[in-house]
Amino acid sequence: MPSRKERGKNTPQTPRRTGGAPGVSQDGNDGGYNAGIAVFSYIVGGIIVWSLIGWGLDNLWGTRWIVLAGGLLGAAGGFYLSHMHGLTSSRNTAGEDGAAGGPSKDAEQ
């Protein structure tokens, strides 16, 4: 019976592919649901983190408005990260006639 080391030598290893934006597959597909979840988590995560930072500064300095500014900054930062990772692009992969293109062609018949 071969040992674990000997069994691992004969098994072909496929290289791991890393990189790219989270939620977008490597084969060029949008990822749809996964990309939407990634955008949502960037924006909500930014709001939570920067609101907590603003809350801490509010308590430290005795103000009440920095938490709101932190939340807005977090939302803008989350959208910026989503855009820079290519998750907010408006690609139409289903064909020329998308839902945003107007009424369907069936209504004209």
N, C-alpha and C positions, 0 to 999 in steps of 0.2 A: 504494500500500500504506500503510495507516494506521500511525502510530508506536505505541509501547507506551502512551503517555499517552492517545492518542485512543481506543484500544481499551478501556482501563479506564473511560472515561467512560460508555460505552454499556452496560456490563455491570451489571445490577442486583446490588446487594450485600445479602446477608442479614445482619442483625445477629448478632453472636456473643452467646451466652448463657453467662454465667459465674455462679459462686456455687453454693451448695448443698454438700452433703457429698460427699466423694470416694467413688465407688463407687455412688452412688445417682443414677439417671437423672432428668432434669428432668420427664418425663411422669408421675411418680408411681409408677412400678414400683420394686420393691425393689432391683433390681440383682443379687440373689442371689449369684452367684459373685464379682462385683466388690466387693460390700459385705463379703463374707467375707474377701477378700484385704486390703481396707482395714483391717478389724479386726485381722487377723493382723499386718499390718505395723506398726500403731500399738503393739500390745502387744510384739512382738519388738523393734521399734525402741526403745521405752522401756526395756526390759530391758537392751539392749546399751548405750545411752547412759548410763543411771544406774549400771549395773555398772562401766563404765569410770571414771565419776566416783568411785564408791566405791573402786575399785582404786587410783586416784591418791591419794585421801585416806588409804587404808590404808598405802600406801608412804610418804606424807608424815609420818603420825603414828605409824607403827609398830604398827598394829592389824591384826586379821584379820577383823573382823565387818562393817565398813562396806560391803564389796562385796555381801554378802548383803542388807543393808538397802537398798542402792541398786537391786538387782535386783527386790526386792519393791515398792519405790516406783515403779520403772519400769513394772512390770506393772499396778499399780493406776492409775497415770497414763495408760497406754495404754488401759485399759478405760474410764476416765473420759472421755478424748477421744472414743473410739468412741461412747460413750453420748450425749455432748453433741452429736455430729454426727448423731445419729439412726440409727446403723448397727446398734444392738443391740435395736431395738424388735421386739416379737413380733407382727407383723402376719400374718394368715392370708389371703392373696390367692387361694388355690386353692378357696375355698368354705368352707362351715361345718364339714365333716368333715375335720379335719387328722389327721395321724399321731399327734399328741400327744393327740388326743381320745379314744383308746381303741381297742378292736377295730373292725374294719371291719364294715359292715352286711351283708356277704355271709355272715358266720359265723352270723347269726341265721336264715337261710332253711332 
